[in-house]
Amino acid sequence: MGDKNVLVIGGGTAGLSAAVELANLGVHVELIEKSKFLGGHAIGYTCKAIENTCVKCGACMVEEKLQSAVFHPNINVLAASQVQNISQNNRFSANIRQESLVIDPEKCTNCGLCLNRCPMEGAILQGFSKNNHPFYAVNIKKCLYFKDRSCTICRDECPETAIDLDKKASEHTIEADAVLIAIGFQPFNPKDKPYGYGRFNNVVTGLDLERMLKQSGRVKKPSDNKLPQKIAFIQCVGSRDAKLNHLWCSKVCCGSALRMARLIKERQPKTEIAFFYMDVQTFGKDFEPFYREAQKDIRMIRAIPGDIYEMDDRRLKINFVNNSTHETKEEIVDLVVLSVGITPVEDIGTMSRIFKIGPDESGFLRTDHNGVFTAGTVQGPMSIPETIANSGSVAWKIKKYIDGLTIDD
Ligand SMILES: Cc1cc2nc3c(=O)[nH]c(=O)nc-3n(C[C@H](O)[C@H](O)[C@H](O)COP(=O)(O)OP(=O)(O)OC[C@H]3O[C@@H](n4cnc5c(N)ncnc54)[C@H](O)[C@@H]3O)c2cc1C
């Protein structure tokens, strides 16, 4: 292994892919992830194969990167960690604060007893990938010990004595020759849209649906846990919206929603699906035939709904104007899925301040100057394969930079 060090901030698809690429090139990587688990948003996505045939959704690619990263001898992972400040002389020197992980990864065997015994719902968190070790984490916002010291069941019953509820946060200093910012995106929060998100239980986002499908393989109504008879997808929520000044297309939502819709039709064939859209953005040569197949099963409605009301029986009434006939219409469904778009992540502000670089006019961050690089959706909307390709190429630029070559060599 060489003596060069790269600090990668963010352990989603982009950070993991770049870390693995650099590590394979013999560079030592310190990977800092803010949350307790690696994998970012996409580790919560389900495989959307239809009739056991891959539809290239990319979900499995993230799992592969995660597995390669955690077992790579050149990569050191600090989960639940954030950069506090950073200085640059010849090298970067970063102060990192790591929250207490409570569960010792060296001792934990992922047996799950802590989750099974915990009396407080949501106090033991579970990752989406078993390659995250530990696969469990204590949520101090819900845990009774952190509230009033009234419960120590997980600590007392852990057969490996892996749980230390009094474990303190720690500080680390990392020296690096280059820094990669891969802090990803923030899904648009649709609570201010007139669609009832956060008010009506049966209005969910595309990310909620991804997780539901990954965890149980089925779609159920959150209100009563029963299968919905009719689902509506609404596209472009938070994207291509001049009122929000979000003029960009998020690029991934049409593909992701149509793949999930087809998966639901395969698993729950009696469910009717209506798909509200402006125009379908298809990318890649394989998507056209997939889309043609999708149209056989899914009712496509070219309109973006005005608002949604909840009826007494909790079904949802969607009002819209038909784009072709200009008639006002309504559609009544059991579940609405909002295809929320990709927006700039909040921590771009912190990164801009720490590294003295400004975001672009849409709020995303792109740089490859003075040893600071960005990769993945922190730069703007990208699919998983695009993120992996982008991160691979940025990793090569970083390697050239730390080897003293100009980036264009
Ligand atoms: C609804 C929806 C569905 C999608 N479906 C698909 C699909 O089917 N197929 C597809 O190809 N793409 C899909 N995408 C796109 C996909 O999610 C992205 O391509 C991918 O997640 C990008 O990875 P990333 O690493 O750039 O960002 P992220 O997944 O956001 O990962 C960023 C990571 O950085 C961490 N982080 C943030 N701030 C800090 C900080 N200050 N310090 C340390 N760590 C930090 C985060 O915790 C996170 O782990 C979808 C997107 C959306 C919104």
The ligand as an SDF file (V2000), in Angstrom:
LIG
                    3D

 53 58  0  0  0  0  0  0  0  0999 V2000
  -37.2360    8.2940   -5.1090 C   0  0  0  0  0  0  0  0  0  0  0  0
  -35.9130    7.9070   -5.7310 C   0  0  0  0  0  0  0  0  0  0  0  0
  -35.7790    6.6650   -6.3380 C   0  0  0  0  0  0  0  0  0  0  0  0
  -34.5920    6.3150   -6.9660 C   0  0  0  0  0  0  0  0  0  0  0  0
  -34.5180    5.1050   -7.5900 N   0  0  0  0  0  0  0  0  0  0  0  0
  -33.4300    4.8030   -8.3240 C   0  0  0  0  0  0  0  0  0  0  0  0
  -33.3720    3.5950   -9.0920 C   0  0  0  0  0  0  0  0  0  0  0  0
  -34.3100    2.7780   -9.0800 O   0  0  0  0  0  0  0  0  0  0  0  0
  -32.2490    3.3620   -9.8200 N   0  0  0  0  0  0  0  0  0  0  0  0
  -31.2110    4.2430   -9.8690 C   0  0  0  0  0  0  0  0  0  0  0  0
  -30.2470    3.9910  -10.5870 O   0  0  0  0  0  0  0  0  0  0  0  0
  -31.2120    5.3670   -9.1110 N   0  0  0  0  0  0  0  0  0  0  0  0
  -32.2970    5.6680   -8.3480 C   0  0  0  0  0  0  0  0  0  0  0  0
  -32.3160    6.8180   -7.5920 N   0  0  0  0  0  0  0  0  0  0  0  0
  -31.0730    7.6310   -7.5140 C   0  0  0  0  0  0  0  0  0  0  0  0
  -30.1250    7.0750   -6.4250 C   0  0  0  0  0  0  0  0  0  0  0  0
  -30.7550    7.2080   -5.1710 O   0  0  0  0  0  0  0  0  0  0  0  0
  -28.8060    7.8400   -6.4660 C   0  0  0  0  0  0  0  0  0  0  0  0
  -28.1960    7.6630   -7.7280 O   0  0  0  0  0  0  0  0  0  0  0  0
  -27.8010    7.3920   -5.3880 C   0  0  0  0  0  0  0  0  0  0  0  0
  -28.3930    7.2610   -4.1400 O   0  0  0  0  0  0  0  0  0  0  0  0
  -26.6870    8.4430   -5.3320 C   0  0  0  0  0  0  0  0  0  0  0  0
  -25.7400    8.1070   -4.3360 O   0  0  0  0  0  0  0  0  0  0  0  0
  -24.9210    9.2390   -3.5810 P   0  0  0  0  0  0  0  0  0  0  0  0
  -23.8480    8.5360   -2.8530 O   0  0  0  0  0  0  0  0  0  0  0  0
  -24.5650   10.3230   -4.5180 O   0  0  0  0  0  0  0  0  0  0  0  0
  -25.9700    9.8830   -2.5620 O   0  0  0  0  0  0  0  0  0  0  0  0
  -26.6900    9.3110   -1.2610 P   0  0  0  0  0  0  0  0  0  0  0  0
  -27.3680    8.0360   -1.5450 O   0  0  0  0  0  0  0  0  0  0  0  0
  -27.5520   10.4570   -0.7950 O   0  0  0  0  0  0  0  0  0  0  0  0
  -25.5220    9.0650   -0.2020 O   0  0  0  0  0  0  0  0  0  0  0  0
  -24.8670   10.1290    0.4440 C   0  0  0  0  0  0  0  0  0  0  0  0
  -24.2990    9.6540    1.7710 C   0  0  0  0  0  0  0  0  0  0  0  0
  -23.5700   10.7340    2.3840 O   0  0  0  0  0  0  0  0  0  0  0  0
  -23.9000   10.7920    3.7660 C   0  0  0  0  0  0  0  0  0  0  0  0
  -23.6950   12.1660    4.2310 N   0  0  0  0  0  0  0  0  0  0  0  0
  -24.4810   13.2680    4.0270 C   0  0  0  0  0  0  0  0  0  0  0  0
  -23.9410   14.3410    4.6480 N   0  0  0  0  0  0  0  0  0  0  0  0
  -22.8060   13.9220    5.2450 C   0  0  0  0  0  0  0  0  0  0  0  0
  -21.8150   14.5640    6.0270 C   0  0  0  0  0  0  0  0  0  0  0  0
  -21.8650   15.8760    6.3070 N   0  0  0  0  0  0  0  0  0  0  0  0
  -20.7810   13.8290    6.4930 N   0  0  0  0  0  0  0  0  0  0  0  0
  -20.6920   12.5140    6.2480 C   0  0  0  0  0  0  0  0  0  0  0  0
  -21.6120   11.8400    5.4950 N   0  0  0  0  0  0  0  0  0  0  0  0
  -22.6490   12.5410    4.9970 C   0  0  0  0  0  0  0  0  0  0  0  0
  -25.3540   10.3500    3.8060 C   0  0  0  0  0  0  0  0  0  0  0  0
  -25.7170    9.9160    5.1130 O   0  0  0  0  0  0  0  0  0  0  0  0
  -25.3660    9.2270    2.7790 C   0  0  0  0  0  0  0  0  0  0  0  0
  -25.0090    7.9970    3.3360 O   0  0  0  0  0  0  0  0  0  0  0  0
  -33.4950    7.2050   -6.9480 C   0  0  0  0  0  0  0  0  0  0  0  0
  -33.6120    8.4350   -6.3120 C   0  0  0  0  0  0  0  0  0  0  0  0
  -34.8180    8.8030   -5.7220 C   0  0  0  0  0  0  0  0  0  0  0  0
  -34.9590   10.1430   -5.0680 C   0  0  0  0  0  0  0  0  0  0  0  0
  1  2  1  0
  2  3  1  0
  2 52  2  0
  3  4  2  0
  4  5  1  0
  4 50  1  0
  5  6  2  0
  6  7  1  0
  6 13  1  0
  7  8  2  0
  7  9  1  0
  9 10  1  0
 10 11  2  0
 10 12  1  0
 12 13  2  0
 13 14  1  0
 14 15  1  0
 14 50  1  0
 15 16  1  0
 16 17  1  0
 16 18  1  0
 18 19  1  0
 18 20  1  0
 20 21  1  0
 20 22  1  0
 22 23  1  0
 23 24  1  0
 24 25  2  0
 24 26  1  0
 24 27  1  0
 27 28  1  0
 28 29  2  0
 28 30  1  0
 28 31  1  0
 31 32  1  0
 32 33  1  0
 33 34  1  0
 33 48  1  0
 34 35  1  0
 35 36  1  0
 35 46  1  0
 36 37  1  0
 36 45  1  0
 37 38  2  0
 38 39  1  0
 39 40  1  0
 39 45  2  0
 40 41  1  0
 40 42  2  0
 42 43  1  0
 43 44  2  0
 44 45  1  0
 46 47  1  0
 46 48  1  0
 48 49  1  0
 50 51  2  0
 51 52  1  0
 52 53  1  0
M  END
$$$$
